[in-house]
Amino acid sequence: MCGRCGFFSAENVLESERRGLDAYIAVGRIIHRPSLAERLSSPEPPAETASVREKMQYRLRTEEGREFYGRGKQTVEPVFGIIKK
């Protein structure tokens, strides 16, 4: 399972939960420069009947999710970008 390399699937999320892990896996492209209103607003919680994908989208839009997911851009990804060049 990879939390930052585009391997979102319901199976990956459910397996992470089964192992006691909180997964933060992107379900698509995330806007790098959201508007101020988007950054300051809180997302609406998903319905109980929401899919795994919708629940993950919510998790990534929360303050905790944005902070956690953003850390990867600061520590790991720049190193891989340098190596690729």
C-alpha positions, 0 to 999 in steps of 0.5 A, a space after each residue: 500500500 502506498 499513501 502518496 503514489 496514487 494507489 487508492 482503492 477501497 481494498 487498500 483503505 479497508 486493509 489499512 483500517 484492518 491493520 489499525 492504520 489511518 490511511 491518507 490516500 489521494 483519490 485524484 488530483 489535489 489542488 495545490 493552491 486552493 482559494 482562501 475560502 476553501 482553506 478556511 472552510 470545514 468540509 461537510 461530513 460524509 453521509 453514513 451511506 457514503 462510499 469509501 472514496 467519498 469518506 477518503 475525500 472528506 478525510 483529506 479535506 479536513 485540517 488534519 488531513 491537509 496537514 498530514 498529506 502536505 508533509 509528504 510534499 515537504 520531506 519525501 517528494 522533493 528528494 525523488 524530484 531531485 533524483 529523477 533529474 
